[in-house]
Each structure stands twice: as structure tokens, then as C-alpha cells.
Amino acid sequence: MYELVLALPAIALIISVFADVLLMSYLQLGISILVFSIVIAIAMSFNSITVFLGGFFFVDYINLVILITVSTLELFVAFYSFGYVRTEIAGGVSKRKFKFYYFWKNLFIFSMMVSILSNNLGIYWTGLEATTLATALLVSFNRTKESFEATWKYVIMCSVGIAIGLFAIVILYFTTSQVYGESLQSLSFINIMQAGAKLDKNFLMLAFLLALVGFGTKVGFAPMHNWLPDAHSQGPSPVSALLSGVLLNTALLGILRFYQINGASGIYYPRYFLIGFGFFTILVSAFSVIKQTDYKRLFAFSSMENMGIIALGFGIGGIAVIGSLLQIFFHALNKGLLFLSSGNVLAATHER
């Protein structure tokens, strides 16, 4: 059952290469319903960490919440895209353009699923990097000057951030290889958690800080957030919904994994950095929202604020972690639906 969560998006990706656009909209909706149903079945029967596909992938409580969030929002986006594609084609947009839309969106969804479920930090990074490629082409979908500028800003800033995140993984691999040797075992999140106190605390702290800055760029933490309002406002509304609702959480998961590893090793200082970045992000986004006149940019800064709130909750710990997990889900749904609704407003008024 767990394998189907990865297999079905992969099948959708392959089909999108060959299928007619209008047929693909039916298939996309059907596959999204299947994935959502499987994820709900997994959630209802879940009681402990489950490893699958040779130990390269696993499900725990944190990534299960994000998995539920992704499958739920993608179902809404699939329903929305069903009508959105037909309306745009009727308005003169070529079917070929939407063939690319479905291909890159499915690559985006599949890459996120790989990252979210990965037990191997190298695979997590590869999936996250693939989301950058897919979403960059989706942000520039409308082919306007503003969308191209937003895409370049997004690609440059997030690529630098992900490169810093890769450096964090390399440092972590260096210290875990002292325990497990130079093998894939040293990149396994579960193995690293089990090693705990055997790992060098200085290297673990350094790796966390690099992950916080690197992956935090893609989360939209201030002051690395400049790409976020432009990318969210220029992409098509279904893309903006997925960027805000689930991509930011996928990047946040990388930071949380490093945070968990530090906690398992008895290092508790990282919580202050999470609290600091969270509070600063809330502050910057709150002041930025006040002066916005473009409602999609306003929603983007609101997403940034919510990521700050989520980080703050994880940093505080205890029952606040439950609050952060709930916030991940409900923010994704609320903001996703707002972006989808904004697409209807834009189509009716041609104003933002």
C-alpha cells in the first residue's frame, strides 16, 4: 500500500507525456482520488514508524501529516484544474501548453512525495531539487516579463539555498560515517537517529545551521524570502496553491529532520534558532502584508507568516508541536483554497 503512494504519481507523470490534455484531466482526477484514499487508509491504520522499499523510504508521524496535506490539496487542485484547463483552452490557449502544465505538475507532485517519504537524506535532497526545476517552469507558465523575472529570482535563490542544504548533508554524512562507515547507511535518517550520542555534536550543530539557512530559503524564512511573493503571485493559481500549501512544508521537513537528529544527540540549542527565525519571519511578513495591494502577493506573505508560526511551534516544543502539525494541514488547505478562489476572481475581473 505504501509503495502505491509513490507509484501512482509516477504513473501519472509517464501518462502525461502521451495522453491528450482533456483525457489527462480525467486521469489526473482519478489518480488524485486514489492517492488520497490510500493515504487516508494509511493514516487510519498507522501506529508506528513503517519502513518500505528496502529501507529507502519510511513513514512517521511528521511526514504522515505532510503526506495527508499534499494528497488532500492535490485532490482540490485536480478538481480545479479540470475546469481551469477547459476554460483556458476555450479562451484560445493551446492544448500543447497544458500538456506541459500536466507534465511539470506531475513531476512536482512525484518529487515532493519522494522527498517527504525518503529515509535517505540524499534522496530527500534530490527530490527537493527536482521540485525547483518543475516549479520554475510552472511559475513562468504565463510567459510574461514579470513571470520570467519571478522565475529567475526563484531559481537563483532556491538553488543557492539547496546547495547550502547539500553542504549540510555532506557534513552530516562525514560525522555519521565515523559510526556506519562510508555507505548509504550513513545517510539513513533512522540510523542517524539511533546513533545519537555517538555523533560529533559540533558537526551536528553546524549541519543544522546550514540546513536552517539552506532549506529555510525554500521555506521562505526571512531574510531569505525575497523570491516567495513574486513566485507565488506570478504562477497560475493551481501552481500558487501547491507552492504555498505543500512545497514550503516539504522544505521545512528537511530542517525538522536535522532538528530531530540534534535532539536525539542531546543538543537543544537549535530550538532557539527555530524560535528566532520563526519570530523574525512573522514580524517581517506582518509588516509586509500591510502595504500589499495585489491579493496574490498578500496571500504569499501570509504563507510566509504561517511558516514562521509553524517554526515557532516546533522550536517551543511540547504541545506546541501538535499545534504546528495542525497548522501545517489547515494553513495548506485554507491558503490553497484562497489561491484557487483568486484564480476565479482573476478570470472574472482580470485584476489583482
N, C-alpha and C positions, 0 to 999 in steps of 0.2 A: 504493500500500500504506500509506504513512504517513497519508494522509487518512482511511483506514478506522478508525484508532485514535481519531479524533475523531468520525467519522460514526456508528459503531456505538453508542457511549454516548448520542449524541444521539437515535438511533432508539429505543433502549431508554427514554429519557426520554419521548418522544412516545407510544410504545405504552402506557407505564404509566398514561397518562391515561385510556385507553379499555378496556384489557384487564381481564378478570376476574382476581382476585388469584391463584387457583390456576393459571390459564393463564400469568400473568405470571411465576410462579416457574419454569416450564419455559423460557419465553423468556429470562428473565434468565440462567439457567444456560447456555443455548445461546449467547447473546451474549457472556457472560464467557469461555466456551471459545474462541470465535472471536477475541476481542480478545487473549487470552493467546497463542494460536497465531500471530497476526500479529506481536505484539511479539517473540516468540522468533525468528521468521523475520527480523525487522529486526535483532535483536541478532546473529544468526549471520552476516549479510551486511554488518554495519556496519564501515566502515573510516575514515570521515572525517565532518566536520560536514555535515549534509544539511538544506537549506532547502526548505520546501514551502508551498503555499497563498499564493503571491505574496510570500514572504519574511516573512510574519507569524508563521510557526512554524518551528521547527528542532529537530534532534536532535544533541546532542553526548554525550560520554561520561558527564557528570554526570547530565543529565536522563534518559539512557537507563537508568542504574541505577535511578533512582526510578520510571521508567516500567515496568520489569520488576517492581519491587517492588509497585507499585499493581495491575498486571494479575494477578500471582500471588495476592496477598492477596484481591483481589476475587473471584477464582475460588473460593477457600476459603469466603469469606463467602456467595457464591451457593449453594454446596453446602449450607452450614449453614442458610441462610435457607429452603431448600427444605423441610426438615423442621421448622424452627422455626416457620414460618408455619402449617403444618398443625396442629402441636401446640397452638399458641395459639388457633387458630380452634376446634379441638375442645374447648378449655377454656372457650369462651364469648366470646372476644374477637371483635369484629365484623370482617367482611371489609373494610368501609369504612375501618377504622383501618389495615389493612395495605395498602390501596390508597394511602393517604398515605405509608406507610412506603416502598413501592417508588418512588413519585414523588420524594420528597425524597432517597432514597438515590441514585437515578439522577442527579438534579441535582447531588448532591455529587460523584459519580464524574466526570460530564462536566465540571464546573467545575474539578476537580483536573487532569484531562487537559489542559484549555485552559491552565491556569496553568503546568503542568510543561513543555509543549511550546512555550510562547509565546516568540517572539523580541522581542516588543514589551512593554516594561515596563508600559505602561498596561493592556494586555490581561492580563498576569500579575496585576496588582493587582485588576482586575475579577473575574477568576476566583477569586482568593483571597477576596475579599469575598463572592462568591456561595456559597462553601463555608461561610462563617459563617452565612448565612441558612438554608441547608439543614440543617446540623448542629445549629443551635439548636433547630429543630423536631423533630429526631430525638432530641436529648438529653431533651427534655420529653415524649417519646413515651408514657411510662407515666402521665403526668398526676398525679403525686404532689406534695406540698408540696416535698419535697426536690429532685425533678427540676426543678420550676419555679424554685426558688432557684438551682440549679446553672446553669440556662439563662440567667437574668438576669445572673448573675456572668460567665458566658462571653461573652454578647453585649456587655455593657458594657466589660469589659476588652479583649476582642479587637477591638472596634470602635474603641476609643481607640488601640490598638496599630496597627491597619491604617491609621488616619488619620495617625498619625506616619509610617508607611511611605509613604503617599501624598505627604507633605511631602518625604520623601527623594527620591522620583521627580521631583517638581516641581523641586527644587534641581538634580538631575542633568540634567533637561531644559534648565534655564536655562543650564548651562555647556556642554552639547553643542550647543545651538542657536547658540553662537558659531562652531561649526565647520560644522554642517549646515544652519543656518537654522531658522526656526520651522516645522518639518514633522515628519511621522511618522518620518522618518529619524533624528531626534534621540532617539527612544525605542527604536530598534533596538539590541538588545544587541550584535549582531555589529558594527554601525557604531561603537558607542561603544568597543568593544574595539580597533577599528582606529584610532580617533582617538588613543588612548593618551596620549602625552606632550603633545599639543596642548591637553589639558583642564586647567582650573584645579585644582591639587592641593588647595587649601584647601576648595573646594566639594565635591570628591570625598570628602575625608575627612569633612566634615560630613554628606554624604549617607549615607556608610557608617554613621556612628554613629547616625543617625536610623533607618536600616534595621535596624540591630542591635537597637535598643530596640523599634522598632515591630513588625517581623516576629518579633523574638525573643519578644515577648509571646505570639504564637500558637505558637511553637516550645515554649514552656514554660520558657524560661530563668529562673533565679532572678535577681532577686526579683520577676519579673512572672508568676509561675507559679500564683497562688492559684486561678485558675479550673480548672486542669487536673485535680486529683484529684477535684473534685466532678463535673465534666462526664463524665469517664471512668467514674466509678463509678455514675452515675445513668442513663446511656443503656442501651438494650438491648445485649446482648453483641455482636451483629454490628456495631453502631454503634461501640461502645467499641474493637473490634478495628481498625476503619478509622481512627478518631481517633488511636489510638496508633501504628498501623503506618505510615500514609501521610500523614495530614493534617499531622502535625508536620514530616515531611520536605519536604512541599510548601512550607510556610512557611520552612523552613531554606534552600530553594533560592533564595529571594529575597535572603537575606543573602549567600549564596555568590556570586550574580551581582554584587552590589556589591563584594564582596571581590575577585573576579576583575578587575573594572574598575579598582580601586585598584592591583592588582598590575601590570596592563598599563600603568599610568601611572607605574610606578616608586615607588609608595607601599607600604611594607611594615609600617608601624606597625599597621594593622588586625589583623595576626596576634596581637598581644599582647592586644587586646581580645577576640578569639575565645578565646584561651587562658584569659584571666581569667574571662570569662563561663562557659566550659566547666567550669573547675575549681570555681568557686563553685557552679554548678548541681549538680555531682557531690557536693560537700560538703553542701549543703542537703538534697538528696534522700536521701543516705545516712543522715543523722541522722533524717529524717522517716520513712523506712521502718521504723526500729526500733520506733516506737510505734504502728504500724498494726495494727488487728485486723480491719478489713474487707479481704478479699483483693483486691477490685477497686481500692480506693484504694492498696493496696500495689503492685499492678501499674502503677497510674498514676504513682506516684513512681519506680518502676523505669524507666518510659518516660522520665521527666524526666532520670534519671541517665544513660541511654543517649544522649539528645540532647546532654548535656554531654560525654560521651566522644567523640561524633562531631564536635562543635565543636572540642574539644581537638585531635583528629587533624588537622583541616583547618588549624588555627592553627599547629601544629608544622610541617606541610608534609612534602615528600619522600615517603618510603614510607608515612608515617602517613596520607597521603591515601587510599592504597589500602585501608588498614585501616578508615578511616571509611566508604568506599564499601561495603566488605563488611559493616560494622556496620549500615549503613542497611538492607541487604537482610535479613540474618539476624535483626536485632532485630525488624524488622517481622513476619517470619514467626513467630518464637518468641513474641513478645508477642501477636500476633494470635491464634495458636492457644491461648495461655493464656486470653485473654478469651473465646474461643469455648467452651473447656472449662469456664470458670467459669459460662457460661450453662447448661450441662448440670447442674453442681453446684447452682446456684441453683434450677433447675426441680425437681430431685430432693429437695432439703432445705429450700428456702425460707429459707435462712440465708446470710449473707455474713460 
